[in-house]
């Protein structure tokens, strides 16, 4: 195995890895649909990835704006949108540069699935939420999924016993095996081993770490009050054995 070649393959196949690791995850979809149907306007999805949530909502008749930064994922979103009878809108923007976000319509609901809000550090998180408040009217809701840490260790690494996520694409087999979640003072590190097997049987493996900044629902509710959002409750998403549970924090613009 050539580690440089494996890393290059990983970075050049972001849409595939999104589908491998998250494409089959459906535990949160009923909640996003419920919130979307009660929203007073279109739905803005933050960090839409390869379109797992956006496609589902659009197929149910919801107006969706899917925001994504990575060019490969933007291209995947645009391709999937064009195959729908009612396409969703794709917005290319970087959550780390929230002042540059430009939307075609004002959203009535902003959703942040799969802990995307926790990919930002505290300053970035506050900057994004402050910018979102400028983009919505009073009564709009921000719904952010956070890792439910109640089943994690208070410190150290919690080993996982989860079967690899697998998918075959263009005669290649992609597998992503979760190894452990390390709980630090301020961060969670989710480690996976990604493996790609060619039709000839050649295997390429690379370690992939996802870093998430820790924040509790209570802290998020408290810090966003200064940004003109008020707490509007929480909802639990129980994911079963293959994914971490989540707490979705609801915040209403005032």
C-alpha positions in Angstrom: 0.0 0.0 0.0 1.3 3.5 -0.9 -0.1 5.9 1.8 0.3 8.9 -0.4 -1.7 7.2 -3.2 -4.3 6.1 -0.7 -4.7 9.6 0.7 -5.0 11.1 -2.8 -7.7 8.5 -3.6 -9.6 9.5 -0.4 -9.5 13.2 -1.2 -10.6 12.7 -4.8 -13.6 10.6 -3.9 -15.4 12.7 -1.3 -18.8 12.1 -2.8 -18.3 8.3 -2.7 -17.1 8.3 0.9 -20.1 10.4 1.9 -22.3 7.8 0.3 -20.4 4.9 1.9 -20.4 6.3 5.5 -23.7 8.3 5.6 -25.8 7.3 2.6 -27.8 4.6 4.3 -28.4 6.6 7.5 -32.1 7.4 7.8 -32.8 7.8 11.5 -33.0 11.6 11.4 -35.0 11.9 8.1 -38.5 11.8 9.7 -37.6 14.7 12.1 -36.2 16.9 9.3 -39.4 16.2 7.2 -41.6 17.0 10.2 -39.8 20.3 10.8 -39.8 21.2 7.1 -43.6 20.7 6.8 -44.2 23.0 9.7 -41.7 25.7 8.5 -42.9 29.0 7.2 -40.6 28.9 4.2 -37.9 27.0 2.3 -35.4 24.8 4.1 -31.7 25.6 4.1 -29.5 22.6 4.8 -26.0 23.3 6.1 -23.2 21.0 4.9 -25.4 19.1 2.5 -22.7 16.7 1.5 -23.8 14.3 -1.3 -27.5 15.1 -0.8 -28.7 12.5 1.6 -31.2 14.8 3.4 -31.8 17.3 0.5 -32.9 14.6 -1.9 -35.2 13.0 0.6 -36.9 16.3 1.4 -37.2 17.4 -2.2 -38.8 14.1 -3.1 -41.4 14.9 -0.5 -42.2 18.2 -2.1 -40.1 20.4 0.2 -38.3 23.5 -1.2 -34.7 23.0 -0.3 -31.5 25.0 -0.6 -28.5 22.7 -0.1 -25.4 24.5 1.0 -22.0 22.8 0.5 -18.4 24.0 0.1 -16.5 21.1 -1.5 -16.5 21.3 -5.3 -16.8 17.6 -5.8 -19.8 17.4 -3.5 -21.4 20.5 -5.1 -21.1 18.7 -8.5 -22.7 15.6 -7.0 -25.5 17.7 -5.5 -26.2 19.4 -8.8 -26.3 16.1 -10.6 -28.7 14.6 -8.1 -30.9 17.7 -8.1 -31.3 17.7 -11.9 -32.6 14.1 -11.7 -35.5 15.1 -9.6 -38.9 16.2 -10.8 -38.7 19.2 -8.4 -35.0 20.0 -8.1 -33.5 21.6 -5.0 -31.3 24.6 -5.2 -27.5 24.2 -4.6 -25.6 26.9 -2.9 -21.8 26.8 -2.9 -20.6 28.4 0.2 -18.2 27.9 3.1 -19.6 27.7 6.6 -16.3 29.0 7.9 -17.0 32.2 5.9 -20.6 32.9 6.8 -20.5 36.5 5.7 -20.2 35.3 2.1 -23.3 33.2 2.2 -25.8 34.4 -0.4 -29.2 32.7 -0.6 -31.8 32.8 -3.5 -34.6 32.8 -0.9 -35.1 33.5 2.8 -35.4 30.2 4.7 -38.0 29.5 7.2 -36.0 26.6 8.6 -32.2 26.0 8.8 -31.1 22.5 9.5 -27.6 21.2 10.5 -27.7 17.4 10.3 -25.0 14.9 11.3 -23.2 17.2 13.8 -22.1 19.6 11.0 -22.2 22.5 13.5 -19.6 20.8 15.6 -17.1 20.8 12.8 -16.6 24.5 13.5 -14.6 25.8 16.5 -16.5 28.0 19.0 -15.6 31.3 17.2 -16.6 29.8 13.9 -19.8 28.5 15.3 -20.9 31.8 16.8 -20.0 33.6 13.6 -22.1 31.3 11.5 -25.1 31.5 13.8 -24.9 35.2 13.9 -24.8 35.4 10.1 -27.7 33.0 9.9 -29.8 35.3 12.1 -29.2 38.1 9.5 -30.6 35.8 6.8 -33.9 34.8 8.5 -36.9 36.6 9.9 -38.3 36.3 13.4 -40.0 32.9 13.9 -37.6 31.0 11.7 -36.1 27.9 13.3 -32.5 26.7 13.4 -32.3 22.9 14.1 -28.8 21.6 14.9 -27.9 18.0 15.6 -25.3 17.5 18.3 -23.6 14.3 19.4 -25.5 12.7 22.3 -22.5 12.2 24.6 -24.5 10.3 27.3 -23.1 7.0 26.0 -19.5 8.1 25.6 -16.7 8.0 28.2 -16.0 11.2 30.1 -12.4 10.9 28.9 -10.3 8.6 26.8 -11.3 6.4 23.9 -14.4 4.4 23.5 -13.9 1.5 21.1 -16.6 0.7 18.6 -17.9 -2.7 17.6 -19.6 -1.7 14.4 -19.5 -3.5 11.1 -17.8 -1.6 8.2 -20.0 0.5 5.9 -19.5 -0.8 2.4 -20.5 0.1 -1.1 -19.5 -1.0 -4.6 -18.9 1.8 -7.1 -17.6 1.2 -10.7 -16.4 -2.3 -9.8 -14.5 -1.0 -6.8 -15.4 -1.9 -3.2 -15.3 0.8 -0.7 -15.3 0.0 3.1 -15.2 2.3 6.1 -14.7 0.8 9.5 -15.2 2.8 12.6 -12.5 2.1 15.2 -13.1 4.4 18.2 -14.3 7.7 19.5 -11.7 9.6 21.6 -13.2 12.0 24.1 -10.9 15.0 24.8 -11.5 18.1 26.9 -12.8 20.1 24.0 -13.0 17.7 21.0 -14.3 14.3 19.9 -12.2 12.4 17.4 -13.9 9.7 15.4 -11.4 7.4 13.8 -12.2 5.2 10.8 -10.1 3.1 8.5 -11.1 3.6 4.9 -10.3 0.9 2.4 -10.7 0.7 -1.4 -10.4 -2.6 -3.3 -9.8 -2.5 -7.1 -11.3 -5.1 -9.5 -7.8 -6.7 -9.5 -7.9 -7.1 -5.8 -5.4 -4.3 -5.0 -6.2 -2.8 -1.5 -5.6 0.8 -0.5 -6.1 1.8 3.1 -6.0 5.1 5.0 -6.8 6.3 8.5 -9.4 9.0 8.5 -10.1 11.2 11.6 -13.2 13.4 11.9 -12.8 16.1 14.5 -15.9 17.5 16.3 -15.9 20.3 18.8 -17.8 19.4 21.9 -20.8 21.4 22.9 -23.8 20.5 25.1 -27.4 21.4 24.1 -27.6 23.7 27.2 -24.5 25.6 26.2 -25.7 26.1 22.6 -29.0 27.4 23.9 -27.3 29.8 26.2 -24.7 31.2 23.8 -27.3 31.7 21.0 -29.5 33.9 23.1 -27.1 36.7 22.7 -27.5 36.2 18.9 -31.3 36.7 19.0 -32.3 33.1 19.1 -34.4 31.6 21.9 -34.6 27.9 23.0 -37.5 26.1 21.3 -36.9 22.6 22.8 -34.8 19.6 21.9 -35.5 16.3 20.0 -33.8 13.0 20.4 -32.7 10.9 17.4 -32.0 7.3 18.2 -29.8 5.8 15.6 -29.5 2.2 16.6 -26.3 0.2 16.7 -24.5 1.6 13.6 -24.4 5.4 14.4 -24.2 7.7 17.4 -27.4 9.0 18.8 -28.0 12.8 18.4 -29.8 15.6 20.3 -31.4 18.1 17.9 -31.5 21.6 19.5 -34.3 23.8 18.2 -33.6 27.6 18.3 -36.2 30.2 17.2 -35.2 33.6 15.8 -36.6 36.5 17.8 
